[in-house]
Amino acid sequence: MNRLFFLVFIISLFSISAIAQDNQVHDVKVQGNKKIKSSFVKNIAKVKPGAVLDSTIIEEDIKRLKRLPAVAHAYYQVFKSHDNLYNVFYNIEENFTIIPSVNVYTSTDDEFAYRVGLYEFNLFGRNMVFGGFYQKDIYSSYGINFRAPYLFNRQFGLAINHQDLTTQEPVFFNNTTSDYQYRNKSFEVLGLYELNFKNRFELGVNYFTEDYQYKFGATDPAVPQELKVKKLLYKLIYEYNSLDYDYQYVSGFKSMFNFQYVTSTSDDLPEFLIGWNDFNYFLRVGSKGNWASRLRIGFATNNDTPFAPFSVDNNLNIRGVGNTIDRGTGAVVLNTEYRHTLYEKDWFALQGNAFVDAGSWRNPGGDLGDFGESQNIRIYPGVGLRFIHKRIFNAIFRIDYGFGITNGDTQGLVFGIGQYF
């Protein structure tokens, strides 16, 4: 018995000694940063002083840093301090983060709309986003947004949004169309939770008012010409993200699921459920190419209403199609494009791209067969250019020209800041 006890003691002693001799992190140091706080970087990093030196965890931290708007590029170095202790250096190339936003979209139907804004993506050096926009789409609109994904710690954050959007929207019923002035005024609060490096959640509530005012077009006694409804929206977002960034190049897979339950105070705009999932896949092609694809599949409660939630729109899903040309209670949309760097030197890069945007919709009150109906299918190939500043976050000025090849569709230009998806 004593021999057994002695043997267990010796084995335990050797195990403790082996653990003690593992290479450990002596300190974490941040270099190259000017605006972003070193304390913030250390707070969100998983590598901590006293932890076992693990290259897989360090590389995860680097990927996390490269996702931050304030970081153009990041890499690490490891140097021995003394004994079995090592210093880990996180080297950061910062982005300029006070960024204007511009989106302009036109079509051959003489439609013209734009949105301009200004955002700070690294408020207080802690990766907080604050800013707003002004939109002119026949009528004037604005929005103010605040987002702090690491407000409390590496896992918990907060987002607050306010928008007052007014547009001229087509309403479709009985094979006819009328146009309404549509106003949506909303206040939203979201709690942000990061489960781990690849998985995060958002949960919150949005209180908003929808106001429809008839302008011109067809009428029907069953379709109100004035409608003002207060609503409450409960929102859940789940994101899986394994993307890796190398300046303008992206590789990996990302999935984002968005589910909403919308209550209502009017039978004309009844309560409904809506959910959609965006699947994004990016592949590096050689040293200068990037293939990017986004598949959106979405469904809502199939109410037979002219105010259906999914829309076919230039700036959302089909480049060149026009501003809100159709609506539905279900949508399947595929955007796929090949991006190729035509010129690159120091901070600047020029990309060309060729794309195909295609989609189909379920009519309000319809069935799944609507997705195969030719009048619901839109296919828009096109080409575009990207002017990229590699040291300014999201400083990608894009120009796309899409032309329809189905149903005698329109064609048009779409301008904007940032990649289309």
N, C-alpha and C positions, 0 to 999 in steps of 0.2 A: 504494500500500500504506500509506504514511504517512497519507494522507488518510483511508483506511478506519479505521486505528487511532485517529486523532484523532476521527472521527465517533463510534466506539464509546465512546471515553473521555467525550466530551461527553454522550452519551445516558445513560451510567452515572452521571455526576455529577448530572445532573438527576433521575434516578430516586432516588438516595440523598438528594438534597435534598428531594424530594417526600415520601419516607418520614419524614425527620426532621421535616417540618412537620405530620405527622398529629397530631391531638389525642391526647394521652396522659394516662394516669392518674397523677397526682402522689401521691395517698394515698387509702386506703380507711378511712373512719371509721364507727364504729358508735354509734348513739344510741338512747336510750330503754330499753336493756337494764339490768336490775338483777341478776338471778341468772345469766342466760346469759353466758358469758365472751366478751368482744370478741375475744380471741385465737382462740377456737373458731370464731366466725363468719368471721373472716378466713381461717382455715385451710381451711374447706370452700368458701369463695367462689372462683369462677373468676377474678374480676376481681382483678388484682394491680397494685401500683405499678410503673410503667414500661410497662405493657401499653397497646395502642391502645384508646382509648375507644370501646366498642362497646355500643350500647343493647340489642342482642339478648342479649348475654352477661349484662349487668346484670339484665335482666328474667328470665333463667333463674335467676340467683342469688336473686332475690326469690321466685320460685315454689318454689325449694328451701327457703328459709327458712320460707315459709308452711306447708310440709309438716311442719316440726318440731313435736313436741308442745309445746315451750316457747314457741312463737310463735303469738299470736292473729291478728296481722296485721303486714304489713311493706310498706314502700314505700321508694323511693329519691329522692334529690335530687343534682343535679350542679352544682357551683359552680366558676367559673374561679379558679385559683390565680395563675398568672402565665404569660406567653408562651403556649405552646400546651398548658399543663399544667392539669389539672382535678382537683378533689377529689370523690370519690364518697361520699355519705353514705347508709348503710343505717339506716333508722329502724324500730325494732322496738317493737311492743306485745306485752308478755309475757303468757303464760298462767300461772296458778297450776298447779303440776304435781304436787303431792302429792295423789293422787286416790284416794278409795275406789271400789271396784267392787261392784255389786250386781246379781245376776240372780235372778229369782224366776219360776217357771213352774208353772202349775196346769192342770187340765183337769176336765171334768165327771165323770171317773172318780175324783175325789177324790185325784188325784195332786198332790203338793206337793214341790217341791225348791227349793233356793236355793244361791247361791254368793256369798260376800262376800270382798273382798280390799282391799289397800292397795298402791299403786304410786307410786314417784317416777319421773317421766318426764324429769327433767333433772338427774340425779345429777352432782354436782360442776360444774354449769353447762355440761356437755358433751354433752347429749342422750343420756345413758345411762339405760336403764330398769332399775329394780330393784324387786322387790316379790314378793308372794305372795298366795295365796287359801286360804280354807277353804270346803269344799263339804259340804252335807248333802243327800244324795239317798238316804234310808233309812239309809245308812252315811256315815261321816265320811271326808273326803279332804282333801288339801292339795297345793299346788304352790309352787315358788320359781323365779323367772325373772330372768335378767340378760341384757341386750341392749345392745351398744355398737356401732352401725353405723359410727361414725367413730373407733374406738378407736385405730387406728394412723395413718390419714390420711383424706383425703376418699374413698378407694376401699375400704379394707380395715377390717373389723370382726369382732366375735366375739359369739356368743350361747351361753349355758349355761342349761339347763333341767333341773329335777328335779320329778317328779310322783309322787304315790302316790294313785291314784284307786280308790275302791271304790264300786260301784253294784249295784243289783239289775237284771239284764238278762234280758229274755225270749229264749228260744232256740226257733226254729221248725223243726219237722221232721214229716214225714208228716201234714201238715194238723193238727198238734197243737202245743201250746205248753207249755213248762216255764220256771220261773224259776230263775236261778242268781245266787249272789253272785259278782260279777266284780271282780277286783283287777288293776290294771295299775301296776307300779312301774317307773319309767324314769329314765334319766340320758342327757342329750343335749348334744352339742357341735356347733355350726355355725360354719363360716367364712362371712363376709359379704363380698361383692365387688360394688361399684358400677361397672359398665362405663362408663356415662355417665349424664346426668341422667334419662333415661327407662328405662334398662335395668339391672337388678341380678340377682345370683345368690346363692343360699345352697347350701352343700354341707356335709354332715356325717353323723354317725352317732348312732344311738340304741340303747342297750342296755336291754332291758326284760324283765320277767317277767310273764306272764299266768297268773292263777290263777282257775279256775272251780270253784265248789262248789255242788252241787245243793241247792235249797231246797224246791220243791214243784212239782207239775204232772205232766204226762205223762212217761213214761220209755220207753226203748228200749234193748235190749242193745247196739246199735251206737253209742249216744250215751253217752259216759262221764259219770259223775256227779261225778267229781273229776278235775281236770286242771291241772297246773302245768308251764308250758313257758317256757324261757329263749329269748329271741329277739334278733336283731340286725337293725337297720333302717338301710339306707343311703338318704339323702334328698337330692334335688335340687329346688330351687325356682328358677323363672325368673319374673321380674315385669317387665312393660312398664307404665309408669305415666305418663300424660300429664294427670293430674288437676290442676285449678286450684281453689283454695279461696278463698272470700270469706265469712269467718265461718261461718254455718251452711249456706251454699250451696256446692254442688260442681258442677263441669262437667268434661266430658272422658271419656276412656276408660281403662280399666285391665284388664289381663289377667294372671292369676297361674296358672302351671302348677306342679303339685306331683306329683313322681314318686318312688315308694318301692319298694325291693326288700327284702323281709322274709324272713330266714332263720328256720329253726325246728329244734328238737331232738326234735320229735314228729310222727308221721304223722297224729295226730288234728287237729293244727293245722299243716298243711303250709306250706312256704314259698310265697310268692306275690308277684306284682307288682301294684302299684296306682298309678293315676294319675288326676288330675282337673284340670280347668281351670275357673277362675271368670272369666267375662267380665262386667265391670261398665261400665255406661254411664249417665252423668248429664247431664241437660240442664236449663239454666235456662229457666223458663217465666215470662215477664213479669218484674216486679220482685220478686215474693214467692213464686213457685212453683218447684218443683224436681221433675223426674221422675227416678226412680232405678230401675235394673233390674240384676239379677244372674242370669246363666245359668250353672249348673254342669253339666258333663258329665263323668262319671267311670266308669272301668271297672277291674275287678280280675280276676286270674286266676279263671276260672269253676269253682272247686272246689265240689263238691256237699257243703257243710258247713253245719251249723246256726249256725256262728260267723262268718257272712259280715261283711265289713268295713264296708259302707255301711249306715247306719241312717236310719229315718224318725223325726225327733225334733223336739219343740217348740222347743228352744233352738238348733237347728242349721239347720233348713231350712223347716219348715212350722209356722207359728204357729197354736197351738190343737190340734194333732194329738195331743199327749200325749208321754210320755217313752219313747222307743224302742219304737215299736209294730210295727216290721217291719224286716227286714234284706234285703240283696241284694248281688249282685256287680257291679251296674252301677246308675247313677243319672243321671237327667236332671231337674233342678229349676230352675224359673223363679220368681224373686221380683221383683215389679214394684210400685211404689207412687208415688203422687203426694203430695208434701209441700208444704204451703202455710202460710206464716207468717201466723198469725191476729192476733198482737200482738207489737210489738217496741218496746222503749224502753231506750236506753243499753245495759246489760250483759245484759238479759234478752230472750228471745224465746220465744214459744209457737207451736208448729207443730201442725197437724192433718194426718193422713195417711189415705189410703184405699189398701188393698193387695189384691193377689191372690197367694197362694203356691200353686204347683202343681208336682206332680212324679210321677214313675213310676220303678219299680225293676225290674231283672232278677232273677229268682229264682235262688238258688244252683243251679248246674248247668243253668239254663234257657237260653233263646235270646233273640235280639233281639225276637221276637214278644211276649215278656212285657211290654215297655213299653206295648203297646197293650191289654193285658188290663184289664178294668174293675176287678178286685179289687186291682190294683197302682196304680191312679191315685188321687191325692189332690188335691183342689182346695179351697182355703180362702181365701175373701175375708174382709176384715175392716177395721176402722178402729182408729185409735190417736191418741195425743197425745204430743208431745215438749216437755218443759220444759228450756230451754236457757240455760245461763250462758255468755255469750260470752267471758268472761275466764278461764275455767278449762278446761283441756284435757279434751276428751271429756266435759264435764259436761252430758250429755244424758240426762235421766231419761225413759225411754220406757215407755208402757203400750200394749199391743196386744191386741185381742180378735179372735180368728179363729174362724170357724164353718164346719164341713165341709158341702159340698153333694154329696159322693159317698159311696156305700156306707154311708149312715146314720152318718156320722162324728161324732166328738165336737166339742166347742167348748171354748175356754178362754182364759185370760188369760196373757200373757207380759210380765213386767216386766224391766227391765234398764237398764244404764248404757251409753250410746253408741247410735248408730243400729244397727238390726238388721243392716245391711250397708252 
